[in-house]
Structure formats: C-alpha cells, structure tokens
C-alpha cells in the first residue's frame, strides 16, 4: 500500500509529508494498522477510521465516506485547518483507489 500510494502522490509531485489528513477505508483492524504503517503515522492515529469500523464494521470501500464525514465534522468542531488530504479505499482483488482532496 505504501509504495502504491507514494507512486500515486509522485504523479502529482507530492510525498506523504505533503498530506495533512489521511482518510482511510476501515477494512478491518489490520487494514487500519497497515495504513498507519504505510503512511508513517503513529499507531492509533486514524481514529475516525477506527470509530467507523467499531460502530458499523467493514461496509465495503464506500465506508471511507463515513470516515470522511467524521474527519470533516471534527475539523469543523475543533476549528482545525488542513490543506490537502489523501483518501484511500480498498476493493476486491487487492485493488486500491486514491483521491486527493483540497480544503482551502
């Protein structure tokens, strides 16, 4: 996952350090752990993904939209600013999708 994500970011002249928020599909506890490791994040830092997983389980790749909703709500509530987010989702057959989201 990390290598594919870095290649995607490189196509846009970015690195993981340029990303302010990571919005990840909560495909399971091991998936969330792997995303944190792939992006060099502290263990436990993808709190919204873990909350969606805990409350709803893995609802397919579309569950990342529930994570996005929580990330945006938390940013509004805490008056947090961010410029660029990477949203990731996993699909059947070991597919991975990436979307860059800007917030200005």
Backbone bond lengths (Angstrom), bond angles and torsions (degrees), N, CA, C in turn:
res aa  C-N    CA-C-N  psi(-1)  N-CA   C-N-CA  omega(-1)  CA-C   N-CA-C  phi
1 X - - - 1.458 - - 1.522 111.08 -
2 X 1.311 116.97 -43.78 1.462 120.04 -177.67 1.518 112.55 -61.81
3 X 1.327 116.28 -44.20 1.460 119.84 -179.39 1.520 112.55 -65.21
4 X 1.325 116.45 -41.87 1.463 120.64 179.27 1.528 109.91 -66.76
5 X 1.316 117.60 -41.20 1.464 120.93 178.88 1.525 110.77 -65.28
6 X 1.326 117.17 -41.66 1.474 119.55 177.78 1.525 111.02 -63.47
7 X 1.328 117.30 -38.35 1.467 120.51 177.76 1.537 110.13 -64.68
8 X 1.333 116.88 -42.66 1.464 120.66 176.96 1.524 110.26 -59.73
9 X 1.325 116.23 -48.10 1.467 119.85 -179.99 1.522 111.58 -62.93
10 X 1.321 117.37 -39.70 1.468 121.12 -179.91 1.526 111.15 -61.35
11 X 1.333 117.30 -34.23 1.469 120.19 176.37 1.527 111.39 -60.33
12 X 1.329 115.98 -23.34 1.466 121.82 179.94 1.529 111.38 -107.45
13 X 1.335 114.96 16.18 1.478 122.26 -179.75 1.522 112.02 57.07
14 X 1.325 115.14 43.81 1.463 122.70 -179.95 1.517 109.92 -130.17
15 X 1.327 115.95 162.78 1.461 123.68 171.70 1.536 107.25 -129.43
16 X 1.320 117.91 167.72 1.475 118.55 176.56 1.528 113.42 -55.78
17 X 1.308 118.14 -27.01 1.475 120.33 178.78 1.524 112.80 -67.83
18 X 1.339 117.16 -20.07 1.460 121.18 178.38 1.526 112.43 -80.05
19 X 1.305 117.18 -10.67 1.459 122.29 -174.92 1.527 110.20 -92.53
20 X 1.328 115.54 127.78 1.464 121.53 179.91 1.525 113.10 -87.79
21 X 1.339 117.07 -30.32 1.458 122.48 -178.49 1.523 109.32 -137.77
22 X 1.326 115.41 139.38 1.457 121.79 173.91 1.527 106.83 -114.30
23 X 1.310 116.27 121.65 1.462 122.86 -177.24 1.522 105.59 -115.13
24 X 1.329 116.30 105.19 1.465 121.06 -168.33 1.520 112.71 -116.78
25 X 1.311 114.94 141.27 1.461 123.98 174.18 1.529 109.03 -60.51
26 X 1.325 117.37 123.00 1.461 119.82 -179.35 1.528 111.52 -86.48
27 X 1.315 116.70 73.90 1.464 121.72 -176.51 1.511 114.57 -73.80
28 X 1.292 117.53 -5.91 1.453 123.11 -179.77 1.517 108.20 152.28
29 X 1.322 118.46 164.55 1.469 120.27 -178.56 1.525 112.77 -56.82
30 X 1.317 117.34 -40.91 1.471 119.80 -179.67 1.523 111.34 -68.42
31 X 1.323 116.96 -32.84 1.464 120.62 177.67 1.530 109.88 -66.48
32 X 1.314 116.77 -44.85 1.468 120.47 179.29 1.529 109.67 -64.00
33 X 1.325 117.34 -43.45 1.472 120.43 176.12 1.520 110.67 -58.16
34 X 1.334 116.83 -43.49 1.466 121.24 -178.65 1.531 111.37 -65.66
35 X 1.321 117.11 -37.38 1.467 120.38 177.28 1.528 110.45 -64.41
36 X 1.321 116.25 -44.35 1.472 119.10 178.08 1.530 110.48 -59.50
37 X 1.310 116.72 -43.95 1.470 120.25 179.47 1.525 110.91 -66.38
38 X 1.332 117.34 -42.92 1.463 121.27 -177.53 1.522 111.94 -62.60
39 X 1.322 117.12 -34.46 1.457 121.01 -177.43 1.528 113.01 -98.25
40 X 1.330 117.01 4.82 1.461 120.87 178.23 1.517 113.06 69.05
41 X 1.318 116.72 31.78 1.463 121.39 -179.78 1.528 110.35 -92.99
42 X 1.325 116.17 156.09 1.463 121.19 174.67 1.521 109.40 -61.77
43 X 1.325 117.90 141.26 1.468 119.62 174.17 1.528 110.03 -57.47
44 X 1.319 116.29 133.08 1.458 120.99 -179.56 1.515 114.43 88.55
45 X 1.336 118.69 1.22 1.461 119.80 -175.22 1.528 114.05 -79.20
46 X 1.310 118.59 -18.99 1.465 120.55 178.46 1.534 109.31 -87.50
47 X 1.336 115.15 63.73 1.464 121.62 -172.62 1.524 112.70 -63.62
48 X 1.336 117.30 -37.64 1.461 119.17 -179.12 1.520 111.16 -66.99
49 X 1.327 117.63 -40.59 1.467 121.31 177.96 1.525 109.69 -62.41
50 X 1.319 116.46 -42.95 1.468 119.69 179.43 1.531 111.70 -65.52
51 X 1.328 116.74 -37.02 1.471 119.96 179.40 1.526 111.08 -66.83
52 X 1.322 117.22 -42.98 1.467 120.32 178.23 1.525 109.97 -63.38
53 X 1.314 116.85 -42.87 1.464 120.67 178.78 1.531 110.75 -61.18
54 X 1.319 116.07 -44.13 1.461 120.70 -178.76 1.534 111.06 -65.14
55 X 1.327 117.22 -41.36 1.464 120.70 -175.26 1.528 114.04 -81.38
56 X 1.340 116.88 -34.13 1.465 119.39 -172.21 1.529 114.04 -123.43
57 X 1.310 118.03 -15.04 1.456 120.78 -173.87 1.521 110.84 79.41
58 X 1.320 116.31 -172.17 1.453 121.62 178.80 1.518 108.56 -84.88
59 X 1.317 116.46 109.16 1.462 121.59 -177.62 1.520 111.81 -101.08
60 X 1.282 118.94 26.27 1.459 125.19 -176.11 1.520 109.62 85.44
61 X 1.316 115.40 -178.16 1.463 120.89 -175.77 1.527 112.19 -58.41
62 X 1.319 117.29 -28.39 1.467 120.67 -178.98 1.525 113.10 -64.69
63 X 1.328 117.73 -16.11 1.469 119.37 179.42 1.519 111.80 -63.95
64 X 1.325 118.12 -17.11 1.463 120.12 177.07 1.530 110.52 -62.84
65 X 1.328 117.80 -24.75 1.464 120.07 177.71 1.524 111.29 -69.28
66 X 1.325 117.89 -30.77 1.459 121.60 173.74 1.529 109.84 -67.06
67 X 1.319 116.18 -38.13 1.468 120.81 177.29 1.526 109.17 -65.54
68 X 1.319 117.40 -45.05 1.469 121.47 178.21 1.520 110.74 -56.96
69 X 1.326 117.04 -44.48 1.467 121.01 179.10 1.532 110.88 -57.17
70 X 1.322 117.16 -42.99 1.466 121.34 -179.82 1.525 112.30 -69.82
71 X 1.320 116.66 -39.64 1.471 120.19 178.24 1.526 109.69 -61.28
72 X 1.326 117.01 -45.79 1.461 120.35 -179.59 1.523 111.29 -65.93
73 X 1.335 117.56 -40.72 1.465 120.87 178.73 1.523 111.10 -63.31
74 X 1.333 116.83 -43.99 1.468 119.62 179.63 1.520 110.96 -63.13
75 X 1.330 116.85 -40.71 1.463 120.32 179.37 1.523 110.87 -62.14
76 X 1.332 116.64 -41.77 1.473 120.13 177.93 1.521 111.15 -65.35
77 X 1.334 116.58 -46.79 1.470 121.07 -177.21 1.518 112.16 -62.94
78 X 1.320 116.75 -38.31 1.461 120.89 -175.58 1.515 112.77 -99.61
79 X 1.323 116.58 7.71 1.463 122.09 -178.69 1.534 110.97 51.36
80 X 1.344 115.29 42.66 1.462 121.46 178.75 1.512 108.97 -87.90
81 X 1.303 115.74 136.64 1.455 118.68 176.20 1.523 109.25 -106.67
82 X 1.297 115.15 147.36 1.452 121.81 173.82 1.513 107.30 -150.30
83 X 1.300 115.22 153.38 1.455 121.02 -175.91 1.516 112.14 -104.48
84 X 1.345 117.05 -42.64 1.455 120.79 -171.86 1.525 110.53 -141.14
85 X 1.324 115.73 132.55 1.466 121.47 178.31 1.527 108.81 -124.46
86 X 1.321 115.04 150.39 1.453 121.73 172.17 1.519 107.18 -112.85
87 X 1.333 116.11 119.83 1.453 121.03 177.44 1.525 107.69 -103.63
88 X 1.335 115.75 131.20 1.463 120.78 -177.21 1.524 109.70 -125.61
89 X 1.314 114.90 145.03 1.465 120.72 175.28 1.517 108.25 -141.81
90 X 1.307 114.97 147.55 1.466 121.56 179.44 1.519 108.60 -111.97
91 X 1.323 115.41 145.25 1.453 119.91 -179.18 1.513 111.00 -130.71
92 X 1.320 115.72 -173.20 1.465 120.11 -178.48 1.526 111.41 -65.19
93 X 1.312 114.20 151.01 1.465 118.98 177.66 1.512 113.42 71.42
94 X 1.309 117.34 27.96 1.464 122.22 178.90 1.523 112.06 61.42
95 X 1.320 117.70 38.31 1.454 121.39 175.20 1.518 109.63 -88.93
96 X 1.310 115.51 150.62 1.458 121.38 177.91 1.521 108.39 -135.85
97 X 1.309 115.57 137.23 1.453 121.13 176.80 1.513 110.14 -120.13
98 X 1.315 115.47 147.75 1.459 121.55 -178.43 1.524 109.43 -133.44
99 X 1.342 115.80 142.53 1.452 122.54 175.47 1.513 107.39 -138.68
100 X 1.329 116.57 133.61 1.454 121.51 172.53 1.517 108.66 -91.88
101 X 1.315 116.44 132.45 1.465 122.02 179.07 1.513 109.10 -120.04
102 X 1.317 116.27 126.88 1.456 120.79 176.87 1.511 110.83 -101.95
103 X 1.314 115.93 148.48 1.453 122.02 -178.02 1.519 107.41 -140.36
104 X 1.290 115.71 98.75 1.473 118.42 -178.48 1.484 111.92 -123.38
